[in-house]
């Protein structure tokens, strides 16, 4: 049961989730399955009045799932929610199919997509943390060189027995390796700060269009398919802005509701890139019915990273919201979105990364934020310091320049520079 396997997706409609758009939730579950190459045989939600400790669903609902597996020839059942180890085992015994929950599916996606050494370490650590509290199943990552962890089957179907002590030892080694990676990442970040080009980080819910926007702004070809978690490892490229000679744009992993706690912890190092940003651009899929709920989930993660206070106010870098995919809105909905944006006190730009509409306004808004701390500085330089004078013209806004006559000519310049630009000039 690998890629191409037929899957039945069942979304448990729990009382505490009733305020969410059910169809949007189902669509997200289908998106997760498609992201790992599964064929969706059928998908639906089942209302749960009170979760059953043994199976989550009621007995009649479990029978329906088993019947639908036969009817639609499904080899795999995906429960788009959280299952305990006991619930998973009992469902498998009753339905006679492999059963995975939302956490297992997301871990499988991450295991296949992680491209860097750090990403693979983080995913394996998250997987082991997940397995630690469950029945030890197939450890296919010990047999495969790359991709996945065997929730969907594969060459590891021998059900290799591994005790918890082995898991803890392996987790200890992974944590030590990750700590070394984090130190290296910290050194790279310090180096970037010393060569002070401003950093602009793109964050947002998965599939909001971050990578499409990233490619548009940088001319890159980062994977930007219509898939959940198309981007896992942070990607950085240089961009030019109207008032900034050079800035670094960073694309990050997409957030998602009910992200497994194991992955929140494991990918914290990846998200730490956001903490070093000078401006954070929160890319939102404004055409999604659950866009406000998605926004809340992203803000929760930013708050966990200490980038927002309890009132969701920025504690450091300013946050600019990019309301993406306006090309998918009808005229009436677009007018509503514009009115909402105008009513907001904080910074909002409407755009379409797919068509390019509104992107210039986004760049102007980023540029305004990056140059908000610009101050006017007065310099008196010898004529022999032509390189410094040329640098000021290239990187700052020269407001005036006059030649001072004397035995050795001098130039007095009045230049507007940001704090970073002034820091760079001071090192010349």
N, C-alpha and C positions, 0 to 999 in steps of 0.2 A: 504494500500500500504506500507507494511513493507518489511522485508527480503523476498527475492524470487520474489519481484515484477518485472515485465517486464519493462525495461527502454529503451527509444530511446535517444541516445546521439548525440547531434549536436554540432559540433565545429565551431564557427564563425571564418572564415579565414579572419582576418582583415589586412589591408595594412601594419600596423606597425609590424606585426608578420610574414610577408612573408619570412623573411630570415631564419626562423626556419624550421626544418625537420617536415613536416606536418604529416607524418605517426607516428613519435615519439610522437608528440603532441596528436594525436588521441589515441595512445596506453596509454598515461598517463591518458587521460580522461576515458578510459575503465578501467584502473587500479583503479581509484578513485571509480568507480561504483562497481567494484568487491570487493573492500575493505569494503563496507557496505552491502555486500551480495545480491546485485541486479543481476537480469538476464538481460544480454544485448540482447535486441531484434534486434537492428540495430544500427550502428554508422557510421557517415560520416561527412565531412566538407562541409560547404557552403561558397563560396567566397562572401565577402561583400565589395563593392566598397566604399559605404558611409553609415555608420550606421544610421538607422532610429530612431529618438527620441522616437517614440511610441512603436515600436516592435523590434528594432535592425535590423531585417531582412526585406527584401522587401515583398510585399503582396504575390507574387507568391511563394516565399520561405516558407512563413508561411503556405500557402495552402498545399505545399508539405509535410511539417512536420505533418499537421493534417491528410493528406491522409496516410502517412506512419504509423502513430499511429494506424489507423484503420487496415491497411494491416498487420502489425506485432503484433497487439493486445497489444500495449504498454500502460501501465497504467500511466507511468510517463515520462516526458520529461526533460532531463538534458541538459542545455545549458552550454557547457564547456567554459564559459567566464563570464564576469560581466554583470548583468542586473540591471537596475534601478527598483525601486518599480513599476513605471508606466508600464515599459516594461513587467515585470513579470505578472502584473495583466492583461494587454491587451492580452498577449499570452495565458494565461489560459482561458480567456473568448472566444478567437477565436478557440483554439485547443480543448477546453473542457477536458483538462487533468491538473493534478498538474504539475507545472513547477518549477524547482529549478535551480539556477545558480551554478557556480563553488564554490563560497564562501559558499553558503548554504550546498553544498555537503560535503565540507571539514569540516565545523562546525559539521555536523552530524557524520562524522567519528570520529572527536576528542571527541565529546560528548559520543560516545559509548566506546572509547578506554581508556579515561583518568582513571587511576587506583588510583592515590593518591588524598588526600583531596585537595592539591594545584592544581593538574591538573584539577580537577572538578571545582574548583573556577575560574580558568583561562578560561576554556571553557565557563562557564556560563556567565562570564563577556564579553567575545568576542561575544557570541550569543546576549546578550542584546544590545551591541553596534551596532551590525548588524541590529537588529530589530528596534532600535530607529529611524532609518532613513527610515523605510518602513512601510507598512500597518501592523498593529498588527494582527498577525495570531494566530494559536493555540499555547498555552503556555503549552505544554505537560510536560515540566520539573517541573511544579508545581504539576503534578499528578503522575509522574513516579519516582521511587526511584533512577534509574540509567540508563544511556545510552541514547544518542540521544536527539534531541530537537523537534521532530515532523515534520520536513520538509517532511519526508517520510510517514507521517500519524501515526496511532497508537491510543491509548486510548484518546488522547487529541482532537479528531475531533469535540469537542463541540464549537470550536472557541470562547474560553473564552475572554471576552472583558477586556483589561487591558490598562489603560491610561498611557501616557508618564511620568506623575509624579511618578507613581508606578515603572516604569522602572528606572527612575533616582534614586529613593530612594534605590531600590534594588542594583543598580550599586554602589552607595555610600557605602552600607554595605559590598559588595563584595570587594571593593577596600581597605576598612579598614582591613578586614580579610586577604587579600593578603599581605598587608603591614606587618602584624604581622608574617605571614609565611615567608616573605622575611627577617625580622629581625632574626627569628630563623635560617633560612638558612645561614645568614651571620655569626651568632655565631658558627654554625657547621663548616663553612669554616675557620673561625679564629682558631678554635680548631685543624683542620687538618693542618693548616699552622704552628701552634706551635709544633705539633708532625710531623716534616717536612718530610713526605714522598712525593715524587714528584707525580704530577697529570698529567696523559696523557688523553686528551679528544679526542674522535672520533667524527668528524663532517662530514657532507656530504649531498648530495641530497638524498631525500627519496628513498629507495630501492636500494641504492648503495652497500649494503652488510655490513653495519656497525655492525649490530647485529650478523651476521654470524661470522664476524671477532672477535667480542667481545667474543662470545661463544668459539671460537677456542683458543683464548689467555688465557681465564680464566677458561675454563672447566665448564662454566655455561650453563643454558638452557633458556636464555632470548628469548622471542618470536622472531623468525627470519624467518617468513613465507615470501613467495614471494608476499607481499602485500605492498601497499603504506601506510606509517605511522604505520608500525607494532610496532614501539617503540615511545611512547609519553613521558613517565616520565623518567627522567635521572636515570640510573642504574650504580652502582659503585662496583667494585671488586678489590681485591689485585692481583698483578701479580709480578713475579720475572723476572729480566733482568740480562744479563751476568755480568754487573758491578754495579748493583743496588740491594741491599738486598730486597727492597720492593717498589713497586710503585702502585698508584691507577689508574685504568683504568675506564674512564667514557664514557658511551654510551648516546647519546643525540638524541632528536627529529630530524627527517630528514627535510631538507629544500625542498622547491618546488617553481617553477616559479609561479608568480602571487599569492603568498600566501596572503590571505586577510590581509589588514592592521590591522584589529581588532586582528588577531592572532599573528602578529608580535609583537604588543604591549603586548598582554596578556601573551605570552610565553617568554618574555624577561627575566623574573626571572629564568626560566628553563635554558635558554641559558647563564645566568650569570655564571653558573658553568664553562663554557668554559673560561671565563675571568680569572679564578683562576688557569688555567692549566699552567704547566711548558713546555709542548710540545703539540701542536695541530696536530692531524693526520687527514688530509682531505682525506676521502675515496671516490674515484671516480669509477663509473661504466665505465670503459674505452671501453667497448663493445657497449655502447649506442651511436647511431648516434649523439645525442645532447650533448655529454659529455662536449664539450667546453662551450656551453650555460649554462649547469648545473653548471660547475665550476664558471662561472661568477656570477650566482645567489648566490652561497655559499659565494663567496668573498664579494658580496654586503652586505650580512648579517653580516659577520665578520667585515666589515668596519663600519657598523651601531653600532656594539658593541665596536668600538674604538680599535679593535685588528689589524686593517690595516690602513695605511694612504691613502691619495687620490691616490697614485700611486700603491696601493695594496701591499705595503711593510709592513712586520710585525712590529708593534710598541712595542711588548713585547715578548711573547713566540714565539719561532720558529715554522714554519708550515712545516710539512712533508706531501707530497702527496703520497698516496697509490693508485696506479692504479690497481684496483681490476677487477676480472672476466676475466683475460687473458686466462683462459681455454675456453672461448667462442669465442676467436679470431682464425681465420685461420692463417696458417704459414706466409702468406704475410703480413696480418694486424698486426700480432705480431712483425714482423721484423720492420714495420713502427713505431709501438709504442716504440720499443726499441731505434730506432734511434732518435725519438722525445724526449724520456727521457734523452738520452745521450746529446742531444743538449741543454737541459734546464740548466740554471745556478743554479736554486734552487734544493731542495732535492726531489727526486722522487724514489719510489720503485715500481717495478712491482710484482704483486702477484695474487693468487687466494685463497680467504678465503674458497672456496668450496673444493678445493683439498689440500690446505696447501702449495702449491708451492710458494716460495718467502717469506714466513712468517718469517723464521729465519733472512733473510736479513732485514726485517722490524724491528724486535726486535733489531738487531745490530744497525740500524740507529737511533732508539729511544734512545738506550743506549748511543750512541755517543753524541747525543744532550743533554741528561740529565747530562752527565759527562764532558761536554765541559768546565765548569768553575772549574774543579778540580785543586787543587793546592797541592804542596808538603809542609807538615807541619812537624816540628821537635818536638818531645815530649821526656821529661825525666821523667820517672815514677819509683816509688819505687816498689820493688818486691812484696810488700803487695798489690799493686794495680793491682792484676791479672785480675780482672773483666774488668778494662779499657783496659788492654793490649789485652785480648781476644776479646773485642768489636772491637778494631782497626783491628785485623786480620779478623774478620767476616765481617766488613762493609767497610773497606778501602783497598787500595792496599799498603801493607807494602813493601817498597823498601829495607829497611835495618833495622837490629836490633842488637845492641851490648850490652853486659853486662859490666857495669862499676863497677870495684871492689872497695870495701870500707867497712866501718864498717857495713853499711846497703846497700846491693846490689841495684843498680839501673839499669834501662834499657833505652837506648837511641834509639828511633825509628824514622825512616823517612817514613812518610805515605802520600800517595796521597788521598785527600778527596774532595768531592764536598762541596760547601758552606752549603748545607743542612746537609750533614753528619757531617761537622765540628760544625754546630750549635747543632746538637743532642749530639755530644761528649761533648760539653761544658756544657751540662746540667747534665751529669752523676755525 
